[in-house]
Every structure is written in structure tokens, then in C-alpha cells.
């Protein structure tokens, strides 16, 4: 790692309540998984250090409550965000979380402008045989949604098994780092 101070990025993690935002953060930053659901009240903060091209990158992860009752507070938490992760659940009982991705995107763009966004479809471990071709959350439909909205990418994730979690976060970190490097040379 270089002796330079490095880079710091605020990243908001948003999506409906109970889609696994906190669990994804814990899996990414600590490698752990907690089975009991504990609702986030307002927001939770995590700091995580990553190394990109030999340079220190600090992530300030803001896990923002997804329940409607926190709508007024949420807008304040978006301020200063460099990037975002929108999370929905592949659990068939939580299909509404996928239908609300557009709502989250609109809210985010209104308060943050055009920041880099990754879309994570969590709880893939709950899909029978890993197939969701008949669902509204089929890979082709979600990939098209990601393309149409210019997300950095769509990643199928499982906070339980860890599948796709690191790939999704690293895609965002890499883009944020690249943007920061380019702006330093401007």
C-alpha cells in the first residue's frame, strides 16, 4: 500500500425493509451472517478499508432503513453519497421489493444526481434450483432493468452463502476509485 492518504467514499445501501441490506454489509465487511432479523432504525454506519491498485480506499457504508416510516429521515442520509447499492430480494414472498427498485432509484437520483449504482438481487439461496426464469425477477428482466437504468451491474447475491456479494461491492469500489483518480488528473 502506498503512503498516500488514500480515498474515502460514502456509499448508501438502500431498498425495502427485510431484503438483507445489513446482512450483505456484514458478509462483505466481516464475512459473517446473522440469522435473526433486526430492523435498522434510521441508519447504521460501517467503515471498511479496501485496497485498490495498491492504494487505500475507505468505504463509509450507510445502511439506510427501508421502512416507509423512515422516508423523511432517509433524504438527509443521502447527502454526500459517492455511490449506492440498491437491494431487492429474490424471495418470492418479497416480490414487491423488486417492484420498488424504480422508487428507490428515483429517490436516489433526486437527492444524489447521477452517482454510480449497483443493483443486488439478494436471497438467491431461496430460489428453487437457482432458477427464476418464470418470475418477474428473472435474470433477463432484471438485467434489462439494470441496463435501461445505467446501473454499473446487476449481481445475484446471497448474504447467507456469500455468492456475488464481494463482486457487487468491488464493482462499485472500482468505479468510485476510477472516478476519483480521473478527477485528480483534471
matplotlib code that plots the C-alpha trace (Angstrom):
import matplotlib.pyplot as plt

x = [0.0, 1.2, 1.9, -0.7, -3.8, -6.0, -9.6, -12.8, -16.3, -19.7, -21.9, -25.6, -27.2, -31.0, -34.0, -37.2, -37.1, -36.0, -34.3, -31.0, -29.1, -27.5, -26.7, -25.0, -22.8, -21.9, -21.0, -18.8, -17.1, -16.9, -17.6, -20.4, -24.1, -26.8, -30.0, -32.1, -33.7, -33.3, -34.8, -32.5, -33.7, -32.9, -29.4, -26.3, -22.8, -19.9, -16.4, -14.4, -11.0, -10.2, -7.0, -7.3, -4.2, -2.0, -3.9, -6.1, -9.8, -12.1, -15.7, -18.3, -21.3, -24.6, -27.2, -30.5, -33.7, -36.2, -39.4, -41.7, -41.8, -38.2, -38.8, -38.3, -35.0, -33.7, -33.4, -30.9, -28.8, -28.2, -26.3, -22.7, -23.0, -20.4, -22.2, -25.1, -26.3, -29.9, -31.0, -34.1, -35.0, -35.4, -37.6, -40.9, -42.7, -40.9, -41.6, -42.7, -39.1, -38.2, -41.2, -39.9, -36.5, -37.7, -39.0, -35.6, -33.8, -36.0, -35.5, -31.7, -31.4, -33.5, -31.1, -27.7, -27.8, -26.0, -23.8, -22.7, -25.2, -25.0, -28.2, -28.1, -30.7, -30.3, -31.5, -30.9, -30.4, -34.2, -34.9, -35.5, -32.7, -31.3, -33.8, -36.1, -36.9, -40.7, -40.6, -40.8, -37.3, -35.9, -32.3, -33.2, -35.8, -33.5, -30.5, -32.7, -33.8, -30.1, -29.2, -32.1, -31.2, -27.4, -26.6, -22.9, -24.2, -26.7, -25.4, -27.3, -26.3, -26.8, -25.8, -26.1, -23.6, -21.7, -22.4, -22.0, -21.6, -17.9, -18.3, -21.1, -19.3, -16.0, -17.6, -18.8, -15.5, -13.5, -15.7, -15.6, -11.8, -11.5, -13.7, -11.6, -8.3, -9.6, -10.8, -7.4, -5.8, -8.3]
y = [0.0, 3.5, 6.1, 8.4, 9.2, 7.3, 7.8, 7.8, 7.2, 7.4, 4.6, 4.3, 0.9, 1.2, -1.0, -2.2, -3.4, -7.0, -7.6, -8.2, -4.9, -5.2, -8.9, -8.1, -5.4, -7.8, -10.5, -8.1, -6.4, -9.2, -12.4, -13.2, -13.8, -13.3, -15.3, -13.2, -10.2, -6.9, -3.9, -1.0, 2.1, 5.1, 4.2, 2.1, 3.1, 0.8, 1.7, -0.7, -0.4, -1.9, -1.7, -0.8, -0.6, -0.5, 2.5, 2.7, 3.1, 3.8, 3.0, 4.6, 2.3, 3.8, 1.1, 3.0, 1.7, 0.7, 1.0, 3.8, 5.4, 6.5, 8.3, 11.8, 10.9, 9.0, 12.1, 13.6, 10.4, 10.6, 13.8, 13.5, 10.0, 9.0, 5.7, 3.5, -0.1, -0.8, -4.2, -6.2, -9.8, -12.8, -14.4, -15.0, -13.7, -10.3, -9.6, -6.1, -5.3, -5.8, -3.7, -0.9, -0.6, 2.2, 4.1, 3.8, 4.9, 8.0, 8.9, 8.4, 10.4, 13.2, 13.6, 12.5, 13.0, 10.6, 8.6, 5.1, 2.4, -1.3, -3.5, -6.5, -9.2, -10.8, -14.1, -16.2, -19.1, -19.1, -19.7, -23.4, -24.9, -21.4, -20.8, -17.9, -17.9, -17.7, -14.9, -11.2, -11.2, -13.4, -12.8, -11.4, -8.9, -7.7, -7.4, -5.3, -3.1, -2.6, -1.8, 0.6, 2.5, 2.5, 0.6, -0.5, -4.0, -6.5, -9.1, -12.1, -12.4, -14.4, -12.9, -16.5, -18.2, -15.1, -15.7, -12.5, -10.2, -9.3, -9.0, -6.5, -4.3, -4.4, -3.3, -0.2, 0.4, 0.1, 2.6, 5.1, 4.7, 5.2, 8.4, 9.8, 9.1, 10.8, 13.8, 14.1, 14.4, 17.0]
z = [0.0, -0.7, 1.9, 0.5, 2.5, 0.0, -0.9, 1.1, -0.3, 1.2, -0.1, 0.7, 0.7, 0.1, -0.6, 1.0, 4.7, 5.3, 1.9, 3.6, 3.3, 6.8, 6.2, 2.9, 4.5, 7.3, 4.8, 2.8, 5.7, 8.3, 6.4, 8.8, 8.7, 11.4, 11.0, 13.3, 11.6, 13.5, 11.7, 11.1, 12.9, 10.7, 9.6, 10.6, 9.7, 8.9, 7.9, 5.7, 4.2, 0.8, -1.3, -5.0, -7.2, -4.0, -2.6, 0.5, -0.1, 2.9, 2.4, 4.7, 4.3, 5.3, 5.8, 5.4, 6.9, 4.2, 6.1, 4.9, 8.3, 7.8, 4.5, 5.9, 7.6, 4.5, 2.4, 4.9, 4.9, 1.1, 1.3, 0.2, -1.3, -3.8, -4.8, -4.0, -3.8, -4.4, -2.9, -3.7, -2.6, -4.9, -2.2, -4.0, -0.9, -1.3, -5.0, -4.0, -3.2, -6.9, -8.0, -5.7, -7.3, -9.5, -6.5, -4.8, -8.0, -8.3, -4.7, -5.0, -8.3, -6.8, -3.8, -5.3, -9.0, -11.3, -8.9, -9.7, -8.6, -8.3, -8.2, -5.9, -6.1, -2.7, -1.2, -4.4, -2.0, -1.6, -5.3, -6.0, -8.0, -8.5, -11.3, -11.5, -15.2, -14.7, -12.1, -12.5, -11.2, -14.0, -14.9, -18.3, -16.9, -14.1, -16.4, -18.8, -15.9, -14.9, -18.5, -19.0, -15.8, -16.4, -13.3, -13.1, -13.0, -11.5, -9.1, -7.8, -4.2, -1.1, 2.3, 3.7, 1.3, 0.2, -3.5, -5.6, -2.5, -3.0, -6.8, -6.4, -3.9, -5.6, -8.9, -7.2, -5.3, -8.6, -10.3, -7.5, -7.4, -11.1, -11.0, -8.1, -10.0, -13.2, -11.2, -9.6, -13.0, -14.3]

ax = plt.figure().add_subplot(projection="3d")
ax.plot(x, y, z, "-o")
ax.set_aspect("equal")
plt.show()
